[in-house]
Amino acid sequence: MKQLNKLATAMIPNNGGELVLLQREDEFSIKLSGARGVLMNSRVYNSEQELAKLGCAHIKNKESADVLVGGLGMGYTLATALACVTASSRVTVAELIPEVVEWNQGPLGECAGKPLADERSHVRLGDIAELIKQQKPDFDAILLDVDNGPEGMTNSENNWLYSSAGLSALYNSLRPEGMLAVWSAGPDSMFITQLKKAGFKVSNKMVRARPGKGSRHTIFLAKKP
Ligand SMILES: C[S@@+](CC[C@H](N)C(=O)[O-])C[C@H]1O[C@@H](n2cnc3c(N)ncnc32)[C@H](O)[C@@H]1O
């Protein structure tokens, strides 16, 4: 088996630890330093794509639609969002860790087809919560994949996003009939209740990690009426 090479590391804000970028031939992975499993692997991205397909289905023909993606990761959700929206649309990606953006501007960017090079993509470096707290109804879709589910993982500050204040701010950041789509490693009935309390009309969909196989992930779909 070919050797696994450590390409780079990055510190996660708020004492979240260290991210490590690894490469074995054309396969990349990102893991938390010291943890056994990987956070992301460039060969496993079906549910990240489904997040964008499901979250943007209602705007596929809309001119000048605005989509917010958080965060960038390996770029699969961003790339799929770009493929799902019209040529006049704009997809903003909020990413907390500057090095993740740099990695995607380098060889890692090839995995998802260099979505940052698309002139419709715009990077917003920093915490997506800062954008959401402005509560400007600027987005037709918000695609959230910053944690393993509706609970802060790499960044403990992310818990705010899933609180009633955070969900209310997400609601207020959407245009009428806008869609909030949230990636999760599994189901969470409490989160559905919280989304409904915030005013959303909610459904969820089970998707597989790889097309037709692999782990079962959940996409929460919360529509602003
Ligand atoms: C699981 S990855 C996203 C994977 C992505 N959907 C894809 O297709 O590759 C999570 C990303 O969210 C970023 N992140 C975590 N918390 C964030 C926050 N509060 N604001 C912006 N980005 C955040 C992480 O640095 C990481 O790049």
The ligand as an SDF file (V2000), in Angstrom:
LIG
                    3D

 27 29  0  0  0  0  0  0  0  0999 V2000
  -17.4040   18.5220    7.5720 C   0  0  0  0  0  0  0  0  0  0  0  0
  -16.5810   19.8760    6.8710 S   0  0  0  0  0  0  0  0  0  0  0  0
  -17.6210   20.3650    5.5370 C   0  0  0  0  0  0  0  0  0  0  0  0
  -17.5700   19.3990    4.3930 C   0  0  0  0  0  0  0  0  0  0  0  0
  -18.1730   19.9810    3.1360 C   0  0  0  0  0  0  0  0  0  0  0  0
  -19.6220   19.9110    3.1870 N   0  0  0  0  0  0  0  0  0  0  0  0
  -17.6750   19.2700    1.9060 C   0  0  0  0  0  0  0  0  0  0  0  0
  -18.4570   19.0890    0.9770 O   0  0  0  0  0  0  0  0  0  0  0  0
  -16.4960   18.8860    1.8510 O   0  0  0  0  0  0  0  0  0  0  0  0
  -16.8400   21.1540    8.0360 C   0  0  0  0  0  0  0  0  0  0  0  0
  -16.1460   22.4560    7.6610 C   0  0  0  0  0  0  0  0  0  0  0  0
  -16.7520   23.5060    8.4200 O   0  0  0  0  0  0  0  0  0  0  0  0
  -15.7540   24.3740    8.9000 C   0  0  0  0  0  0  0  0  0  0  0  0
  -16.3320   25.0630   10.0760 N   0  0  0  0  0  0  0  0  0  0  0  0
  -16.5380   24.5790   11.3240 C   0  0  0  0  0  0  0  0  0  0  0  0
  -17.1680   25.4920   12.0760 N   0  0  0  0  0  0  0  0  0  0  0  0
  -17.3720   26.5800   11.2900 C   0  0  0  0  0  0  0  0  0  0  0  0
  -17.9820   27.8500   11.5020 C   0  0  0  0  0  0  0  0  0  0  0  0
  -18.5050   28.1810   12.6700 N   0  0  0  0  0  0  0  0  0  0  0  0
  -18.0250   28.7410   10.4720 N   0  0  0  0  0  0  0  0  0  0  0  0
  -17.4810   28.4170    9.2570 C   0  0  0  0  0  0  0  0  0  0  0  0
  -16.8950   27.2250    9.0040 N   0  0  0  0  0  0  0  0  0  0  0  0
  -16.8440   26.3140   10.0000 C   0  0  0  0  0  0  0  0  0  0  0  0
  -14.5870   23.4350    9.1980 C   0  0  0  0  0  0  0  0  0  0  0  0
  -13.3570   24.1380    9.2720 O   0  0  0  0  0  0  0  0  0  0  0  0
  -14.6710   22.4820    8.0010 C   0  0  0  0  0  0  0  0  0  0  0  0
  -13.9520   22.9810    6.9040 O   0  0  0  0  0  0  0  0  0  0  0  0
  1  2  1  0
  2  3  1  0
  2 10  1  0
  3  4  1  0
  4  5  1  0
  5  6  1  0
  5  7  1  0
  7  8  2  0
  7  9  1  0
 10 11  1  0
 11 12  1  0
 11 26  1  0
 12 13  1  0
 13 14  1  0
 13 24  1  0
 14 15  1  0
 14 23  1  0
 15 16  2  0
 16 17  1  0
 17 18  1  0
 17 23  2  0
 18 19  1  0
 18 20  2  0
 20 21  1  0
 21 22  2  0
 22 23  1  0
 24 25  1  0
 24 26  1  0
 26 27  1  0
M  CHG  2   2   1   9  -1
M  END
$$$$
